[in-house]
Amino acid sequence: MSLFIITVVILAIAVFLFSFNIIFRKNGKFPESEIGHNKEMRKLGLMCAKSQEKILWKKREEKEGCSSCCCSCED
């Protein structure tokens, strides 16, 4: 039983220490971890993979025209 109590106390202290900045800050928000919304990552020129892939596909389509797509562009 004492091992269980010690474990619970250690976990409680760990949770408190992990949340210390969030609890005692004025704005109390988690730092933004999503690449598209993080200002610092945008400053470095980093983008999420999905956005980067869309840009690359758009460049490819512009370069090749509509001959490479599977749709029926010719009417």
N, C-alpha and C positions, 0 to 999 in steps of 0.2 A: 504493500500500500504506500509506503514511503517513497518508493521509486516512481510511482504514478504521480504523487504530489510534486516531487522534484521536477519531473518532466513537464507538468502543467505550468509550474512557476517559470521554468526556463523558456518555454514557448511563449508565455505571456510577456516576459521581458523582451524577447526577440521581436514580437509583434509591435510592442511599444517603441522599441528603438527603430524599427523599419518605418514606422509611421510618425516619428518625432517631427520631422520637417513639415509634414502635411498638417499635423495638428497645431503646431505653434507658429506657422507662417500667417501673415495677414490674409493673403488670397487663398491659401490652403488647397491648392489644386495640384493634381499629379502633373509631372512634366509631360509634355506632348511627345509621344514616342512614334507616332505615325509619320513616315517620311514626308508625305505631302503637306502636312500641317506644321511641321517643325521648322521654325525660321532659320535656325543654325544650319540645318541640313540643306535648306534651299540656298543659303549663302555659299555653301561648298559646291553647289551644282548637282547635288544628289537628288534623284527622283525615284519614285516607286517603280518597280519592274513593269507594272501594268501600263503606266503612263508612258514609260520609255518605249515599250513595245508598240503602243499605238502610234507614236511619232515615227518609229522606224518603218512600220507598215505603210504609213501615209507617204513617206519619202519614197518607198519602193514602188507604190502604186503610181505616184507622179512620174517616176523615172521610166517605168515599163508601160504605162498607159493601161488601158483596160484589156489588153490582149491576154494577160496572165490570169485574170480572175475567172471564176467558174460561172458567173452570171451571164445572161444573154444581153450584152450591151448593144448589140447590133439589132436595130429594129427594122 
